[in-house]
Structure formats: structure tokens, C-alpha cells
Amino acid sequence: MCIPYTSELNDAPLMRHHYEADDYAKICKAQFDRLYREGASNGRLMCIAFHPYVMGRPHRVKYLAEVLDYVLSHDGVWQATTDEIADYYLANYYDAAVAHAARVNA
């Protein structure tokens, strides 16, 4: 399964390009704000890629907590694992997707 993944929210390359942890927090919150506005009419997914050896460092972890607190403070946000997303899709959309594919390929 492939969940939309954007390298812009991956902490490792950002830190290698000399961004600071507070920059990472600003980028994450800016992307969330945009997706949250768009999500009012259609669901959106935001993948935050972080690594314990990068954002888990004592001098950076407060910025990760800041991002998570910010995102989760908004109504309607679903914090989910990829497995939970896949399970939801399979339970709610898989049959319709298969039926559509059958019609298109007929």
C-alpha cells in the first residue's frame, strides 16, 4: 500500500539542508493549515515523516510536540496509522472501486 508521502515533511533531508527544528514545525503547520481548509469539502491526508534520531533529539523534540499538539487541537482530525487508513478504505470504498474498475475495463 502507498499512502501519499511528501518529502517536504521529512525531517532528515530538511535537517541535512540546514533547516532548524523550528523551521520544520513552521513547514508542518503551514501545510496542515492549507490541507485543513481544503479538507472542509473533501478529505485530505498529511503524512509527517520524522525519525527519532532527528526530531527525537532533546533539543528538537519540543518542536515535534508543538506540531502534533497543533494538528490534533483541530476538530475532525483523525490521527491514524497506515494500517488504519487501509482498513477504513477496504471497509468503505474497496467494493465500489472494484466495481468501477470492472465497468471501465469491460
C-alpha positions as CSV (number, residue, x, y, z in Angstrom):
1,M,0.0,0.0,0.0
2,C,1.2,3.5,-0.7
3,I,-0.1,6.5,1.3
4,P,0.6,9.9,-0.2
5,Y,4.0,10.9,1.0
6,T,5.7,14.2,0.7
7,S,9.4,14.6,1.3
8,E,8.8,18.2,2.3
9,L,7.7,17.0,5.8
10,N,10.6,14.6,6.1
11,D,12.8,15.8,8.9
12,A,16.0,14.0,7.8
13,P,16.5,15.8,4.5
14,L,15.4,19.1,5.9
15,M,18.0,19.0,8.6
16,R,20.7,18.0,6.1
17,H,19.8,21.1,4.2
18,H,20.4,23.2,7.3
19,Y,16.8,23.8,8.3
20,E,16.3,24.1,12.1
21,A,13.7,22.2,14.1
22,D,11.6,25.4,14.4
23,D,11.5,25.6,10.6
24,Y,10.3,22.1,10.4
25,A,7.5,23.0,12.8
26,K,6.5,26.0,10.7
27,I,6.5,24.0,7.5
28,C,4.3,21.3,9.0
29,K,1.8,23.7,10.5
30,A,1.6,25.7,7.2
31,Q,1.0,22.5,5.2
32,F,-1.6,21.4,7.8
33,D,-3.4,24.8,7.7
34,R,-3.8,24.5,3.9
35,L,-4.9,20.9,3.9
36,Y,-7.3,21.6,6.8
37,R,-9.0,24.4,4.8
38,E,-9.2,22.2,1.7
39,G,-10.5,19.3,3.9
40,A,-13.6,21.2,4.8
41,S,-15.2,20.0,1.5
42,N,-13.1,16.9,0.8
43,G,-10.9,14.7,3.0
44,R,-7.1,15.3,3.0
45,L,-4.2,13.3,4.2
46,M,-1.0,14.7,5.7
47,C,1.9,12.4,6.3
48,I,4.5,13.7,8.7
49,A,7.8,11.8,8.4
50,F,10.0,12.1,11.4
51,H,12.8,10.0,12.7
52,P,13.8,9.5,16.4
53,Y,17.4,10.2,15.6
54,V,16.5,13.6,14.1
55,M,13.4,15.1,15.7
56,G,13.7,12.9,18.8
57,R,16.8,14.7,19.9
58,P,16.4,16.5,23.2
59,H,16.9,20.0,21.6
60,R,14.3,19.2,18.8
61,V,11.6,17.1,20.3
62,K,9.7,20.1,21.7
63,Y,9.0,21.2,18.1
64,L,7.6,17.8,17.1
65,A,5.3,18.0,20.2
66,E,4.3,21.5,19.1
67,V,3.3,20.2,15.6
68,L,1.4,17.3,17.0
69,D,-0.4,19.4,19.6
70,Y,-1.3,22.0,16.9
71,V,-2.6,19.4,14.4
72,L,-4.6,17.4,17.0
73,S,-6.2,20.5,18.5
74,H,-8.4,21.0,15.4
75,D,-11.8,19.4,15.1
76,G,-12.3,16.5,12.8
77,V,-8.6,15.5,12.6
78,W,-8.1,11.7,12.5
79,Q,-4.7,10.5,13.7
80,A,-4.3,7.2,12.1
81,T,-1.6,4.7,11.1
82,T,-1.3,3.4,7.5
83,D,-2.9,0.2,8.6
84,E,-5.9,2.1,10.0
85,I,-6.3,4.1,6.8
86,A,-6.1,0.9,4.7
87,D,-8.7,-0.8,6.9
88,Y,-11.0,2.1,6.5
89,Y,-10.6,2.2,2.7
90,L,-11.2,-1.6,2.5
91,A,-14.3,-1.4,4.7
92,N,-15.8,1.7,2.9
93,Y,-14.5,2.0,-0.6
94,Y,-12.9,-1.1,-1.9
95,D,-16.1,-2.8,-3.3
96,A,-17.0,0.4,-5.1
97,A,-13.5,0.8,-6.6
98,V,-13.6,-2.8,-7.8
99,A,-17.0,-2.3,-9.4
100,H,-15.8,0.9,-11.1
101,A,-12.7,-0.9,-12.4
102,A,-14.8,-3.7,-13.8
103,R,-17.1,-1.2,-15.6
104,V,-14.2,0.8,-17.0
105,N,-12.3,-2.3,-18.2
106,A,-15.4,-4.0,-19.7
